[in-house]
Amino acid sequence: MLEQFVDLSRHNIKNDNYAATCRSRLDSKGVLCLPKFLKPEVLHALVDAAAEVEKHAYFTTSTHNVYLTPKNPELPKSHVFNLQVVSTKGCVCDDIISANSPLRHIYNNADFKKFICQVVGVDSLFPYEDPLSSINIHYAPKGKELGWHFDNSEFAITLLLQAPEAGGEYHYIKDLRDANAGEMNFEGVKAALEGRLEPTVLPIEPGTLVLFRGRNSLHRVTPTKGKISRYLVVLAYNGKPGVSLSETARQTFYGRVV
């Protein structure tokens, strides 16, 4: 059924050679963009469906450091580890998305999961055990943003459904730290927060599938402008079965546990 939703003539994700090319691009650039991944009619249907359930979105405003860790009282308030940025967004959870949604068909499709495994270099992908976390739609009406941060996960998979009139730009600075080596690069991060490092702006049009390695690459989404909300789908998997997002995280991000 994948060909009903994905433009396989443009992105033949069933082809191992195409997957290898995509992996090479992701490894070299830290990001892979596949424009026009969704067929136009599917994209339009998903935008309409996202608009219908936007009333169920749970909106949060939070402050955090770029490492997504608690403050360290042993360090000065001015230390980059304690500097706070703002993130604001709305989210609709997996259990609100229709069982017949193209998003669910794509998420569960064996060929799609095989392609993702090949590109990111993992053996298997599994959905979250809890009913909220596997497929999310993020909403960013006027003024919403994601502050600078590093991801905790090795990779992220997103589909942009709708772009705002202005703003909502994806900025990133590749390999600004080395988390595996414990190198947090405080000076480099401080330079980024102070605007002394020029980020790469990633142009993304609606219908684009994006794979991003954000664990070591600092990134943000700038505040949206205008009357049109930004709609972004996050497809989240685990490397092993039976994993749930913690109840604390679900309450924080979704406003509920189940």
C-alpha positions in Angstrom: 0.0 0.0 0.0 3.0 2.3 0.3 2.7 3.5 -3.3 -0.7 4.9 -2.5 0.9 7.5 -0.2 4.6 7.8 -1.2 6.0 9.0 -4.5 8.1 5.9 -5.2 9.0 7.1 -8.7 10.8 9.9 -7.0 12.0 8.1 -3.9 12.2 4.4 -4.5 12.8 3.4 -0.9 12.3 -0.2 -1.7 15.6 -0.1 -3.7 18.7 -1.0 -1.7 20.9 1.2 -3.8 18.7 4.2 -3.2 18.8 3.4 0.6 22.6 3.2 0.5 22.8 6.6 -1.3 20.5 8.1 1.3 22.6 6.7 4.1 25.7 8.2 2.6 24.0 11.6 2.5 22.9 11.4 6.1 26.3 10.3 7.3 28.1 13.2 5.5 25.7 16.0 6.2 23.9 14.9 9.4 20.6 15.4 7.7 18.6 13.8 4.9 15.8 15.7 3.1 13.5 13.8 0.7 11.3 16.5 -0.9 7.9 15.6 -2.3 8.0 12.3 -0.4 4.3 12.4 0.0 2.0 12.4 -3.0 0.2 15.8 -3.4 -3.3 14.4 -2.8 -2.1 12.6 0.4 -0.4 15.8 1.6 -3.6 17.8 1.2 -5.7 15.1 3.0 -3.2 15.0 5.9 -3.3 18.8 6.2 -7.1 18.7 6.4 -7.0 15.9 8.9 -4.4 17.7 11.1 -6.6 20.9 11.0 -9.6 18.9 12.2 -7.8 17.5 15.3 -5.9 20.7 16.2 -8.5 21.5 18.8 -7.2 18.5 20.8 -3.6 19.8 20.8 -1.9 20.2 24.2 0.2 23.4 24.2 3.2 23.8 26.5 5.7 26.5 27.2 9.0 25.4 28.8 12.4 26.7 29.5 15.5 24.4 29.3 19.2 24.4 28.6 20.5 23.2 25.2 21.4 19.8 26.8 17.9 19.2 28.1 19.2 18.6 31.6 18.5 20.2 34.9 20.5 23.3 36.0 23.7 22.7 37.9 23.8 24.9 41.0 27.6 24.4 41.3 28.1 26.4 38.1 27.5 30.1 37.7 24.1 31.3 36.5 25.8 32.7 33.4 27.4 29.4 32.5 26.0 28.0 29.3 24.9 24.8 31.2 22.5 27.0 33.2 21.4 29.4 30.4 17.7 28.8 29.6 16.0 29.0 26.2 12.2 28.8 25.5 10.3 26.1 23.6 6.6 26.4 22.8 4.4 24.0 20.8 1.2 22.1 20.7 1.0 18.3 20.2 -1.7 15.8 19.2 -0.9 12.3 20.3 -1.0 8.9 18.5 -4.3 7.9 20.0 -6.1 10.8 18.4 -4.8 10.1 14.9 -7.2 8.0 12.8 -6.6 4.3 12.4 -7.0 4.8 8.6 -4.6 7.8 8.5 -1.9 7.6 5.8 0.5 8.4 8.6 -0.3 5.1 10.3 0.0 3.1 7.1 3.4 4.7 6.4 4.6 4.3 10.0 3.7 0.5 10.1 4.8 -0.3 6.6 7.5 -3.0 6.5 9.3 -1.4 3.5 9.3 2.0 5.1 10.8 0.6 8.3 13.4 -1.4 6.4 14.4 1.8 4.6 14.8 3.7 7.8 16.8 0.9 9.3 19.1 0.9 6.3 19.6 4.6 6.3 20.2 5.2 10.1 22.1 1.9 10.6 19.9 0.0 13.0 18.6 -3.6 13.0 15.0 -3.1 13.9 12.3 -0.5 14.7 9.4 -0.9 17.1 6.5 1.4 18.0 6.2 2.8 21.5 4.4 0.6 24.0 2.4 3.5 25.4 -0.6 4.7 23.4 0.6 8.3 22.9 4.1 8.5 21.7 4.6 6.7 18.3 3.0 9.3 15.9 2.6 12.9 17.0 1.5 16.0 15.1 3.2 19.2 16.4 1.4 22.6 15.9 3.2 25.9 15.8 0.8 28.8 15.3 2.1 32.4 15.4 5.0 33.0 17.8 5.7 29.3 18.6 9.3 28.1 18.5 11.7 25.4 19.6 14.8 26.8 21.4 18.3 25.7 20.7 18.9 22.1 21.9 20.6 18.8 21.3 18.4 15.7 21.0 18.7 12.7 23.4 18.0 10.3 20.6 20.4 9.3 17.8 18.0 10.3 15.0 14.6 12.0 14.4 12.1 11.3 11.6 9.7 14.1 10.6 7.2 15.0 7.8 6.4 18.6 7.3 2.7 19.0 6.4 2.3 22.8 6.4 4.7 25.7 6.5 3.8 29.0 8.2 3.6 32.3 6.2 7.0 33.2 7.6 9.5 32.1 10.3 9.5 28.5 11.5 12.9 28.0 9.9 15.0 25.0 10.9 18.5 26.1 11.9 21.3 23.7 12.8 25.0 23.6 13.6 26.5 20.2 12.7 28.6 18.3 15.2 29.0 21.0 17.8 29.6 18.5 20.6 30.6 14.8 21.0 28.1 13.3 23.5 29.7 9.8 23.3 33.0 11.3 24.4 31.4 13.5 27.0 32.6 16.7 25.2 29.9 19.3 25.7 31.8 22.1 24.0 30.6 24.9 26.3 32.5 27.6 24.5 31.2 26.6 21.1 27.6 26.4 22.4 28.0 29.8 24.0 29.1 31.3 20.7 26.1 29.8 19.0 23.7 31.2 21.6 25.3 34.6 21.3 24.9 34.6 17.5 28.7 34.3 16.8 28.3 31.0 14.9 26.4 31.0 11.6 23.9 28.2 11.5 22.9 26.2 8.4 19.3 27.0 7.4 17.5 23.9 6.2 14.9 24.7 3.6 12.0 22.3 4.0 8.8 22.3 1.8 5.6 20.6 2.8 5.6 16.9 1.9 9.3 16.5 2.8 10.5 13.5 4.8 13.5 14.6 7.0 15.9 12.3 8.9 18.2 14.3 11.3 21.0 13.3 13.6 20.5 15.8 16.4 22.4 14.3 19.3 25.5 16.2 18.5 24.2 18.9 16.2 22.7 22.0 17.9 19.3 22.9 16.3 16.2 25.1 16.7 13.1 26.2 14.9 12.6 30.0 14.8 9.3 31.6 15.9 6.5 31.3 13.4 4.9 34.3 11.8 1.5 35.0 10.3 -1.9 33.3 10.5 -0.9 29.9 9.1 0.2 27.3 11.6 3.2 25.0 11.0 2.2 21.3 11.1 4.9 18.8 11.6 4.6 15.0 12.1 7.1 13.2 14.2 7.4 9.4 13.6 9.1 7.9 16.7 10.4 4.4 17.0 12.5 2.3 19.4 15.3 -0.1 18.8 13.7 -2.7 20.9 10.0 -3.7 21.8 8.1 -2.8 24.9 9.5 0.7 25.5 7.2 3.4 26.8 7.8 7.1 27.3 7.9 7.7 31.0 4.7 8.9 32.7 6.5 12.0 33.8 7.5 12.8 30.2 4.1 12.1 28.9 2.5 14.3 31.5 5.0 17.1 30.6 4.7 16.9 26.8 1.1 15.7 26.3 -0.7 16.8 29.4 -1.9 13.3 30.2 -0.5 9.8 30.7 -3.1 7.8 28.8 
